[in-house]
Amino acid sequence: MRMRTGWVLPMLLGLAACSQSTFDPPERSGPIGLVDTGSGKQAWLAVIQEEERSRHVGGGSRSSGRWVTDYIYYLRLQAHDPANAQRLWAKDLKVLRDKEGGTGAEIRILGQQGEVVWVWVHDQVLALSARDGSLLADRATLAQANPEIAGVLPGELKFHTFIGKLVVTLADARLVGIEVPGYRATPYQVADERQFSYAVSLGTTWNGGHDTRDFGVRHGRFGEDWIGLLSEKEARDAEDDARGDHYADSADIDDEGAMARRTFWRATATAWSDDFLAYGGRKGVQGYCEDRAESAARDDDSNAFMRAAADGNLDDYSNGARATAPATHRQRIRDCIETFDAEKFKRIVKLERIANAGEWLQGRLLKAKAEPGAPQWIQRGIMMKPAVRAPLRLEDPDGVLVLHRTRMDAQGRLALSRVDGAFARTLWTAVLPYDALTNRWSVGSHVLLNGNWNEVREGVITRHEALLSLDLANGRWQAWDIGADAPLSKATGGD
């Protein structure tokens, strides 16, 4: 027995010496999903990691034979705690060699439908439990539940769209929605072609990132106050506001860009905009509404004339008679007065800097989450323009978050500062590891962030990405370095 053991051990060591593996850093694939588990939220990430596995074959020594290299791809799903960003669990949903289609293989979180999270993995969509990520259904399950479409279920991601539910474009061009539980396929009718096309694009090409500027806004309405976060130069431009564009949306105010050192300003004087005054407003709201009703009546007359001309009935068209009945005309005036919104017609006259307010390089107020069903376009004056998102409001104590940079050069990082409700005192400042913010979510007492930054070592630039949880009470954060597959220390992240 001793002789046998002494022979086997060197042989095993020799075999180990003839093989080796190296792993590339994991890379996020597709958007991060904030999943409702039924007992709280979890952030789910889909990642792909490549292994290069080499082994020596043939010959009795390393001087003969040859090296064979295999590339293996791990399609992995992992869940993180929004309160600290640390990983809760990880599952390899598929492991593929290069020759099995590993190169170009995809894994992607599509969306949550009740207790099911739909995830695309390589060549099929999987239904996973929102509670723990366990498998509930796969392609075979869908075929068994729907034998009438089993032969036309597609095997490509581009034919799977999540829009409140999983919608599948079958190989025969029919659309079906998958119901849960039960996984029955029912005919799906597209209600809004543009919305559906946008959902298809998000599900196939968007990797879950936004530009840093998209998370901020330079003004907000706080009670009766218009408060702007502006540089001196931007504030002076904001006061040039004849049409009220600057009052309505600070995006229309000049942007000083990288050089902007911003602080808080309050609009201490406002007036009616030219859009209001030019359309009867010099006689007040009544005059404005009478002018608008008269304009609508002229449009009615024009439309009536065009219809008569098209029908060849110009002889029956009388230019002296109004197309709008007097009762309708009066009702339009009443409706206009009742629904009149003075905020749409204000302009900035004077801004004053708020005393003791701090300054922030490239500072912007962190936006609030868009309300479900909120319009993307609103009427401002007589025109339709993009809807303005409000700043995120914090409570206990009242306040806002300012997203800004620590410095302009490559050593600069993004930071968040919590400012009190009077806009005069900074409660804390958290320097983040990021030079670019790509996504964020509000989760109770924390803000969950995703972003990236460059690390330079010995002249080599490496791009890093991390999921970070920020405690709103004190500004402390914890993070997970996705590429390093490990918790991120603040020293590593640049704090």
C-alpha positions in Angstrom: 0.0 0.0 0.0 2.8 2.4 0.8 4.5 1.7 -2.5 1.3 2.2 -4.5 0.5 5.5 -2.7 4.0 6.8 -3.5 3.5 6.1 -7.1 0.1 7.6 -7.5 0.8 10.9 -5.9 3.7 11.9 -8.2 1.5 10.9 -11.2 -1.3 13.2 -10.0 1.0 16.1 -9.4 2.4 15.5 -12.9 -1.1 15.6 -14.4 -1.9 18.8 -12.5 1.2 20.4 -13.9 0.0 19.7 -17.4 -3.2 21.7 -17.1 -4.0 25.2 -16.2 -7.0 27.6 -16.1 -7.4 31.3 -16.1 -10.6 33.2 -15.6 -11.5 36.6 -17.2 -13.4 39.0 -14.9 -17.2 38.5 -14.9 -19.0 41.0 -17.1 -22.6 42.2 -16.5 -25.0 41.2 -19.3 -28.1 43.3 -19.7 -29.9 45.5 -17.2 -29.9 44.9 -13.5 -33.3 43.9 -12.2 -34.8 45.1 -8.9 -36.8 42.0 -7.9 -39.7 41.9 -5.4 -39.2 38.6 -3.6 -42.4 38.8 -1.6 -40.4 39.6 1.6 -38.3 42.5 0.3 -36.3 43.6 -2.7 -33.2 42.1 -4.3 -31.0 43.4 -7.1 -30.4 40.6 -9.6 -27.4 40.7 -12.0 -26.8 38.5 -15.0 -23.1 38.0 -15.7 -20.9 36.1 -18.1 -17.5 34.8 -17.2 -15.0 33.2 -19.6 -12.5 30.5 -18.5 -9.5 29.6 -20.6 -8.6 26.0 -19.8 -5.4 24.6 -21.3 -4.1 21.0 -21.0 -1.1 19.2 -22.4 -1.9 16.1 -24.5 0.3 13.5 -26.2 3.9 12.6 -25.4 5.5 11.5 -22.1 6.9 14.9 -21.2 6.2 18.6 -21.7 8.9 18.7 -24.4 6.7 16.6 -26.7 3.0 16.6 -27.4 0.9 19.7 -27.7 -1.3 22.1 -25.7 -5.1 22.1 -26.2 -7.1 25.1 -25.1 -10.8 25.2 -24.4 -12.9 28.3 -23.8 -15.7 27.8 -21.3 -18.5 30.3 -20.6 -20.4 30.6 -17.4 -23.8 32.2 -17.7 -24.5 33.2 -14.1 -27.3 34.9 -12.2 -26.7 36.5 -8.8 -28.7 38.4 -6.2 -27.6 41.3 -4.0 -29.0 42.9 -0.9 -30.0 46.5 -1.6 -29.1 47.4 2.0 -25.4 46.6 1.6 -24.9 45.5 -2.1 -23.3 42.2 -0.9 -24.1 39.1 -2.8 -26.8 36.8 -1.4 -26.5 33.9 -3.8 -25.2 33.0 -7.3 -26.3 30.3 -9.8 -24.7 29.1 -13.0 -27.7 28.7 -15.2 -25.7 27.5 -18.2 -22.1 26.4 -18.8 -21.0 26.2 -22.5 -17.8 25.4 -24.3 -16.8 27.5 -27.3 -17.9 24.8 -29.7 -21.3 24.5 -28.0 -22.0 28.1 -28.8 -20.4 29.7 -25.8 -19.0 32.6 -27.9 -21.8 35.1 -28.3 -24.1 33.3 -25.8 -26.5 35.6 -24.0 -28.0 35.8 -20.6 -30.5 38.6 -19.8 -33.0 39.5 -17.2 -36.2 40.4 -19.1 -38.7 41.3 -16.3 -40.8 40.3 -13.4 -44.3 39.0 -13.8 -45.9 38.3 -10.4 -43.8 35.7 -8.7 -41.9 34.9 -11.9 -38.8 36.5 -13.2 -38.2 35.8 -16.9 -34.5 35.4 -17.8 -33.1 34.6 -21.3 -30.3 32.0 -21.2 -28.5 31.1 -24.4 -31.3 29.7 -26.5 -34.4 29.8 -24.4 -36.4 31.8 -21.9 -36.6 30.5 -18.3 -39.2 31.3 -15.6 -37.4 31.6 -12.3 -38.8 32.0 -8.8 -38.6 35.6 -7.6 -38.1 34.2 -4.1 -34.9 32.3 -4.7 -34.1 32.0 -8.4 -35.1 28.4 -8.6 -36.3 27.1 -12.0 -40.1 27.1 -12.5 -40.4 26.6 -16.2 -38.3 26.3 -19.4 -38.9 25.9 -23.1 -40.1 22.3 -22.6 -42.7 23.5 -20.0 -44.0 26.1 -22.4 -44.3 23.5 -25.1 -46.1 21.1 -22.8 -48.5 23.8 -21.6 -49.2 24.9 -25.2 -48.9 22.0 -27.6 -50.6 24.0 -30.3 -47.6 26.3 -30.6 -44.8 23.9 -29.5 -43.4 23.7 -33.1 -43.2 27.5 -33.6 -41.6 28.6 -30.3 -38.5 30.6 -31.3 -35.0 30.1 -30.0 -33.7 33.7 -30.3 -33.8 36.5 -27.8 -35.1 39.1 -30.3 -38.5 37.3 -30.5 -39.1 37.7 -26.7 -40.3 41.0 -25.3 -41.3 42.0 -21.8 -44.0 44.6 -21.5 -45.8 43.9 -18.3 -45.8 40.3 -19.3 -43.7 38.1 -21.5 -44.7 38.4 -25.1 -43.4 35.9 -27.7 -43.3 36.5 -31.4 -43.9 33.0 -32.8 -42.1 31.6 -35.9 -45.4 32.1 -37.8 -45.5 35.8 -36.8 -48.3 35.5 -34.3 -47.9 37.2 -31.0 -48.8 35.5 -27.7 -48.6 36.6 -24.1 -47.5 34.1 -21.5 -49.8 34.0 -18.4 -48.6 33.0 -15.0 -49.2 30.8 -13.2 -49.9 28.0 -15.7 -47.8 29.4 -18.6 -50.6 29.4 -21.0 -50.1 31.3 -24.2 -52.9 33.7 -25.2 -53.2 35.9 -28.3 -51.6 39.3 -27.7 -52.8 42.5 -29.3 -50.3 45.4 -29.5 -52.1 48.5 -28.1 -49.3 51.0 -28.9 -46.9 50.2 -31.7 -44.3 52.8 -30.6 -44.3 51.6 -27.0 -44.0 47.9 -28.1 -41.2 48.7 -30.5 -39.4 50.6 -27.7 -39.8 47.6 -25.4 -38.4 45.3 -28.1 -35.3 47.5 -28.4 -34.8 47.7 -24.7 -35.0 43.9 -24.4 -32.3 43.3 -27.1 -29.9 46.2 -27.2 -30.0 48.2 -24.0 -27.4 47.2 -21.5 -29.0 48.9 -18.5 -27.0 52.2 -18.5 -27.8 55.9 -18.6 -25.6 59.0 -19.0 -24.6 60.6 -15.7 -26.4 63.8 -16.7 -29.7 61.9 -17.0 -30.0 61.5 -13.2 -30.0 65.2 -12.4 -32.1 68.3 -12.8 -31.1 72.0 -12.1 -34.3 73.2 -10.4 -37.4 72.1 -8.5 -40.7 73.5 -7.1 -40.7 73.4 -3.3 -44.0 74.7 -2.0 -44.4 78.1 -3.5 -40.7 78.5 -4.2 -38.8 78.0 -7.4 -35.3 76.8 -6.4 -32.5 76.4 -8.9 -29.0 74.9 -8.6 -27.1 77.2 -10.9 -23.7 78.8 -11.4 -23.6 82.7 -11.3 -23.5 82.8 -15.1 -26.4 80.3 -15.4 -28.4 82.4 -12.9 -28.0 85.5 -14.9 -29.2 83.7 -18.1 -32.2 82.3 -16.2 -33.4 85.8 -15.5 -33.7 86.4 -19.3 -37.0 84.6 -19.4 -39.6 86.5 -21.4 -41.5 83.4 -22.6 -41.2 81.6 -19.2 -39.1 78.7 -20.7 -36.5 79.0 -17.9 -39.1 79.0 -15.1 -40.8 75.9 -16.7 -37.6 73.9 -17.3 -34.1 74.7 -16.2 -32.9 72.5 -19.1 -33.5 75.6 -21.3 -31.1 77.7 -19.2 -27.5 77.9 -20.5 -25.3 75.1 -19.1 -21.8 76.1 -18.1 -20.8 72.4 -18.3 -17.6 71.2 -16.8 -16.7 74.6 -15.4 -20.0 75.1 -13.5 -19.7 75.6 -9.8 -23.3 75.6 -8.7 -25.2 76.8 -5.6 -28.8 77.3 -4.7 -30.9 80.3 -5.9 -34.5 81.3 -5.2 -36.8 83.1 -7.6 -37.7 86.2 -5.6 -39.7 87.8 -8.3 -41.9 86.3 -11.1 -44.3 87.8 -13.6 -46.6 86.7 -16.5 -44.8 85.3 -19.5 -45.1 86.8 -23.0 -47.1 83.7 -24.1 -49.8 84.7 -21.7 -49.7 88.5 -22.3 -49.7 88.1 -26.1 -52.9 86.0 -26.1 -55.4 88.3 -24.3 -53.6 88.0 -20.9 -53.3 91.8 -20.5 -57.0 91.6 -19.6 -56.3 88.8 -17.1 -57.3 85.2 -17.1 -60.8 86.0 -18.5 -59.2 87.8 -21.5 -56.7 85.0 -22.1 -59.5 82.4 -22.1 -61.7 84.5 -24.4 -58.7 84.8 -26.8 -58.1 81.1 -26.8 -61.8 80.3 -27.4 -61.9 82.8 -30.3 -58.8 81.1 -31.8 -60.5 77.7 -31.5 -63.6 79.1 -33.2 -61.5 80.4 -36.1 -60.0 77.0 -36.5 -63.5 75.5 -36.6 -64.4 78.0 -39.3 -61.3 77.0 -41.3 -62.0 73.3 -41.0 -65.6 73.8 -42.0 -64.6 75.6 -45.1 -62.0 72.9 -46.0 -64.6 70.2 -45.6 -67.1 72.1 -47.8 -64.5 72.6 -50.5 -63.5 68.9 -50.4 -67.2 67.9 -50.7 -67.9 70.5 -53.5 -70.5 72.2 -51.3 -69.0 75.7 -51.2 -72.4 77.1 -52.3 -73.8 75.8 -49.0 -70.9 77.3 -47.0 -71.8 80.7 -45.5 -68.8 82.8 -44.4 -71.1 84.9 -42.2 -72.1 82.0 -39.9 -69.7 80.6 -37.3 -69.0 76.9 -37.3 -68.9 77.0 -33.5 -72.2 77.3 -31.7 -72.4 80.2 -29.2 -73.1 77.8 -26.3 -70.0 75.8 -27.2 -68.0 79.0 -27.4 -69.1 80.1 -23.9 -68.4 76.6 -22.5 -64.8 76.7 -23.9 -64.2 80.0 -22.0 -65.6 78.5 -18.8 -63.5 75.3 -19.1 -60.4 77.4 -19.8 -60.9 79.5 -16.6 -61.7 76.5 -14.4 -58.6 74.6 -15.5 -56.2 77.6 -15.9 -52.8 76.8 -14.4 -50.9 80.0 -13.6 -47.6 78.0 -13.2 -47.5 77.4 -16.9 -47.4 81.1 -17.7 -44.9 82.4 -15.1 -41.4 83.8 -15.9 -38.4 84.4 -13.8 -37.7 88.1 -13.1 -35.1 87.9 -10.4 -33.0 85.2 -8.7 -31.2 85.6 -5.3 -28.6 83.3 -4.0 -29.6 81.4 -0.8 -27.4 82.5 2.1 -24.8 80.0 3.4 -25.6 77.5 0.6 -22.6 75.4 -0.5 -21.1 75.1 -4.0 -20.8 71.9 -6.0 -18.8 71.3 -9.1 -21.2 70.3 -11.9 -23.9 69.9 -9.3 -27.3 68.7 -10.1 -30.3 67.7 -8.0 -30.9 64.0 -8.1 -34.2 63.3 -9.8 -37.2 61.6 -8.4 -38.5 58.4 -10.0 -41.0 59.0 -12.7 -44.5 58.4 -11.6 -46.2 55.4 -13.3 -48.2 56.7 -16.3 -46.9 60.2 -16.1 -46.9 62.0 -19.4 -43.7 62.4 -21.3 -44.9 65.6 -22.9 -46.8 68.5 -21.4 -48.2 71.8 -22.7 -46.1 74.8 -21.8 -47.7 78.0 -23.0 -49.1 77.2 -26.4 -46.5 74.5 -27.1 -46.0 70.8 -26.2 -42.5 70.2 -24.6 -40.8 67.4 -22.7 -42.2 66.8 -19.2 -39.9 68.0 -16.3 -38.9 65.5 -13.6 -39.0 66.7 -10.0 -36.0 66.4 -7.7 -36.0 63.5 -5.2 -37.3 64.7 -1.9 -36.0 63.2 1.3 -37.8 63.1 4.7 -36.7 62.9 8.4 -35.2 65.4 7.9 -36.5 67.2 4.8 -33.9 67.6 2.1 -32.5 66.8 -1.3 -29.5 65.0 -2.8 -26.9 66.9 -4.9 -24.9 64.8 -7.4 -21.6 66.4 -8.2 -17.9 65.9 -8.9 -14.9 66.1 -6.5 -12.6 67.5 -9.2 -12.4 68.0 -12.9 -9.3 65.9 -13.8 -8.9 62.1 -14.1 -8.6 61.8 -10.3 -12.1 63.2 -9.8 -15.0 61.1 -8.6 -18.7 61.5 -8.4 -20.1 62.4 -5.0 -23.5 62.8 -3.3 -24.3 65.4 -0.7 -27.4 65.6 1.4 -28.7 69.1 1.8 -31.3 70.2 4.3 -34.8 71.6 3.4 -33.6 75.2 3.8 -30.8 74.5 1.2 -28.3 76.1 3.5 -26.7 73.2 5.3 -24.9 70.1 4.0 -25.6 67.1 6.3 -23.1 64.8 4.7 -21.1 64.2 1.6 -20.3 60.7 0.3 -17.5 60.3 -2.3 -18.4 57.5 -4.6 -15.9 55.2 -6.5 -17.5 56.2 -9.8 -16.5 58.6 -12.5 -19.8 57.7 -14.3 -23.2 56.8 -12.9 -25.2 54.4 -15.0 -28.3 53.5 -13.0 -29.9 54.0 -9.6 -32.9 52.8 -7.5 -34.5 54.1 -4.3 -35.0 51.2 -1.8 -36.4 52.4 1.5 -33.7 54.0 3.6 -31.0 53.4 0.9 -30.2 54.4 -2.6 -28.8 51.6 -4.8 -26.4 52.8 -7.5 -24.6 51.3 -10.4 -21.6 52.9 -12.1 -18.0 52.5 -13.3 -14.6 54.1 -13.2 -11.1 53.7 -14.6 -8.1 52.3 -12.7 -4.6 52.9 -14.0 -1.8 50.6 -12.9 1.6 50.7 -14.6 0.1 52.5 -17.5 -2.7 50.0 -18.1 -6.2 51.3 -17.9 -8.9 48.9 -16.5 -12.6 49.8 -16.4 -14.4 48.7 -13.2 -18.0 48.5 -12.4 -19.7 48.3 -9.0 -23.1 48.0 -7.4 -23.3 50.3 -4.4 -25.7 50.8 -1.5 -25.8 54.2 0.1 -27.4 54.8 3.5 -29.4 58.0 3.3 -29.2 58.6 7.0 -25.4 59.0 7.2 -23.9 58.8 3.7 -22.0 55.6 4.4 -21.8 53.1 1.5 -20.9 49.5 0.8 -20.3 48.1 -2.7 -19.7 45.0 -4.8 -17.0 45.1 -7.5 -18.7 43.1 -10.3 -15.5 42.4 -12.2 -13.5 41.4 -9.1 -16.4 39.4 -7.9 -15.8 40.7 -4.4 -16.7 43.5 -2.0 -15.2 46.8 -2.9 -13.0 48.6 -0.3 -13.3 52.4 -0.3 -9.5 52.7 -0.8 -9.8 50.6 -4.0 -12.8 52.7 -5.1 -11.0 56.0 -4.8 -12.6 57.4 -1.6 
